[in-house]
Structure formats: structure tokens, C-alpha cells
Amino acid sequence: MVNTIRHYFSVAACFARLAVQRQLEYPLFLFSWLLMIPIQYFSGIWMLKIIVDRFQPLNGWDFPELAFLYGLGLLSHGILVVLFINTWHIDNMVIQGAFDRLLLRPMNVFFQLIASYVNFIGLIDLIPGLIIFIYGCQLVGFEWTLGNIIKLLLVLLGGVLIRASLFISLGTIAFWTKRNASMVGFTLSMLERGTMYPLSIYPYVLQVIFTFIIPIGFISFYPAAEFLGKGSESFQLPLNFALATPAVGLVCFMLSQWIFRRGMKSYESAGS
Amino acid sequence: MEAVIEVNDLVKEYIIVQKENGLRGALKGLLFPKKKTVRGVDGISFSIAQGEIVGYIGPNGAGKSTTIKMLTGILHPTSGTIKVCGISPQADRKSVVRKLGVVFGQRTQLYWDLRLGESFELLRRIYQIDNSVFEENMAVLTDVLKLEEFIHTPVRQLSLGQRMRGDIAAAMLHSPSILFLDEPTIGLDADAKHAIRHFIKEINRKRGVTVILTTHDLDDVEQLCSRLVVVNHGKVVEDGPMVSLVHKLAPHRLLVVELQQPFHDLEHPSAEIIKQDGLKIWYQFEKSRISAAQLISELSQKLPIQDLSVKEPDIEDAIREVYKTT
């Protein structure tokens, strides 16, 4: 057991080193990323400010609270982009035969899929998220107590797991259909919209879906509502949010693993 | 000899959706898909002993790659059983793939952006290769495949031949006992082909590695394989030693005769004239009916022969026969 863990760590470290080296091969790409990502997110928060300033608070959420909510969502998105970006490209791996190669190596396939590309460039995604979140914390007067920090970390963990589970489950579809890039794009924009605004502004049906079926409400809305003492207006959830988000994340992740394994059984490779 | 690979009644079915032409066809296919089950592999059985070099050949779409993918645990068969070193690759993939080296000629497992040596380091960790074994294997591979010229070069800058040598080295680092080569010489120049064939012979002779080779290059087959398994339409159509296969499938030999001057009575009862071009005549005859020596002596009694040569049937003729008849 200890040996197995050591083996997987050694391989993960080597994968990570190679990933850094590969990314440094393309400095121009890194540069454009550095420019693009902050612009994208800061314009996002600017839009929110305009909406709130010109009209009225969104369903009782004022700008500081919205910044907190948006920042919280961006943080889990940033971590996902660093650790799980390969789940967006499962269809490419299937078509190019890279997935076959994972099956030919004596290690867990899902581990290889994730570990083989740590997206260090994605750390840039985290910077605007951090700035917006800390700014939001200042505005709402978030208390940095030990208890709150632990809760926050648990919420982030859960949020990352929920996002990852979605992309894993979608990626698995590529085992049957070979193509799923449009699904990945759709999910990305659904996640952005669903975590940027309070869930309560959406129609009731969507709220139900985003709570019980595709539980992206737990990524930022429910935790933020609880942190800010807003209570969830639509549903009275029995669990404390700090436990709910990681618990929902774990359940989703286990479900996605099950789907992934089912998918591998009917994996049909591609080409010759 | 103990069997390292045993395949029994292997079947792989695919469901394909039949599409019709045009927009109407596309819409129809979307609403009422016509599904059809196709057997890519249709009841294949064979067994391969330790140390054999087997050519697994057949036309495009015969089910070669699908079979290899099932043997290596990538695909799950619809039915039938596979045992590699006594273990089912579907039941215990990790144990089986540890013993396998797999090279797909049209794809690389090397990191495109990085030096060749970096990919080897990753494999050393993945397969948990002992340092001493790793050094020893690297020394042998570097020597036989002449890796030293380009081991520090980024893979994207390698020539196809160098890349293929790198890929074969990568597949052999963990001392596998079975090596699968899927079209290892595709697109290579004569030198690179020679280097790779030489390497395959070496590891087979020195380490007793079992080699399963799919290829369309019949020189590969002729120079390497002691045994051929020929598949077509998902079925094994021939399986046996190469020599007897050629003999069985292409029993004809050719005698090419060049005359000094034109002559009218060219017929011979045991040989058939299949081609005539000026003073050159091609006789086809069967080994079992008449020997070459007898045919030559009988023909030279009546014909003014200037020059002659006997052409043995080769593997190409045999393979063409197989594809034609099935």
C-alpha cells in the first residue's frame, strides 16, 4: 500500500515536471493567457457592478455580496482549470489514440488522465479570482476566523469536486460518441452563469435542477448565502452548508467515477 | 513450448448506424436510425508459443487492429476468451500490460515537445524499473537502435525513422516478454526498416521475446516471421509456417525462357504459357507435376533457348491468393 502510494506520487511528480517543461516550450501562449484571463474576469465583475448600480440589487444581493459570490465561484473554477483540465479533452484523447496508451500502462487510468497534465498556466486563472474574492470579503466584512477558513476550504474542495464530476461525466460520453466538445463549451458557460449570479434570480424550475440534478448551486450560491447570512430563499436545506458542499461534491465525484468506469467498459477506441 | 497467448472464439461486434445520402437521409437517420450489427472480429482462435515471431496479416479492415486491441486489454470482446500468460487482459489489465510492449506505427507515445530521454524517464517511473535494469536496457537499446544520435533531441524534430526507433525503445524499456508491433515499418526508408528488422530479430534471439507483428510490408513478413496468421473479414483464413503457406497457396512456379529466334510450337503438356513478349515466354507449372529440371530439359530439346530463369512463388503471390479467394 505504502509502495503503491509512493509509486503514484513518483509518477505524478514526473508528470508535473514534464507538464511544466512542455508549457514553457510555448512562451507566447503563456503570455496571451496572462493577458486574456484577467480581462475576461474583471469585465465580468464590472458588468455586475454596472447592473447593480444602474438598476437595483439582484434579488436582494448588493454589489459587495455579488463580488463575494463571484469570487468564490472563480476560485473553484481556477483550481479546476489547474488540476482537471484534461477532463475537457477526453474526446481528443480518444480520437488521437492517447487514451489507448493510458490503458496500456499498468496504472489507474483515471489517475493517468488527471495527473498527466497539471495545467500550471491555469494558475493565472486563479489570480483574478483571488483578487475579486478578497475584494468581496473586504466589502462584506468577512471574518477570517479559523472556523470560517476551514469552512471556506471545505467549500472550495466541494466546489472543485462538483465541477470536476460534471466534466468527467460529460467526458465519458466521448467513449460512445467520440465527440463532445460542444458539451464541454455548454457546460462551461452554464457553470459560469450558474455560479456568477444568485441562483434565486432564476426561474423555479432551474433552481430545482441546479440544486438536485446538476447541483451547481452548491459551488458558490448556497455557501455564499450561508456565509453572508442570507439564508436560501427558495429551499430550506437541512444541512449546514459547509458540510453540504463537500458532501455533495464527494457524492458527485463518486458517481462520476462510476460513470467513467462504465464508460471504459464500452470504450471503442478509434482508428487503426 | 508453452503458449503465452491463447485466443478462443473471439468475437467483437460493433453497432453502426446506416446513413443515407443527402439532407433527407441525414434527418431520417437522426429520427429513425437504422442500426446494424457488424462483426469486426468473427470467431478468431489461435495460440502463440513463447519465442515465436508471428505475422498477423490481412487486408485493411480485416480486424487486425481490433484483435490486437483486445489482446492488449484496450477493448473488451463481445464474446470469447483471451489468455495472455494465463491471465485475461480484461479481468486484470494491469498485470497483463506489465508484460507487454506495444508499438502503434501510426501513433507515438513519446512527448512531442520534449527530449526523447524525458519520455524514457517517465516510463522508468511508471513501470517501476530498477535502476540497474534500466541502465542495462538503455545500453542495449541505445546500441542496437543507435539512439545516441538523437536521445537529447526534442521528439518533434526527429525523422520518422528516428521516432519509430524511439517508440520501439520506449516499448522495450520494461523488458516485456511479448511485443506487439502494429505496422512498425510504415513509411520508413530502407535503412530504417533494416534497423528495425534487425532489432526485432535480436530481441527475439537473445531474450526470447515473443513478437506479434501486423504489417502490409511483405518483406517484413518474409524476413522476420516463422509463422503467419492470415485474417480476412474477421476470420482466420490461414494459419501456419510461412513456407508451407506459400507452398499451399501458390503452388505455381514460373519458368521464363528467352529464345534465340522465333519458334512456332511452344506448347508443353505440363506447363501453361501465361505470357509471351517477343522472344520471351513465361511458363507456369506446378511443382508437384513436373520438376524444373525435367521441364527445362524437355523444352531445350525442341526450342532454341538463349537464356532461362526459374521464379519461385513468393509470399506476395500467396497473400494475393488468400485475399482473392476469401
Interface residues (C-beta under 8 A of the other chain):
Chain A: H7 S10 V11 C14 F15 L18 Q21 R22 E25 Q96 G97 D100 R101 L103 L104 R105 P106 M107 K265 S266 Y267 E268 S269 G271 S272
Chain B: Y14 N60 S65 K69 T72 G73 I74 L75 H76 R93 K94 S95 V97 R98 L100 V102 F104 Q106 R107 Q109 Y111 D113 L114 E118 E121 L122 R125 I126 Y127 Q128 D182
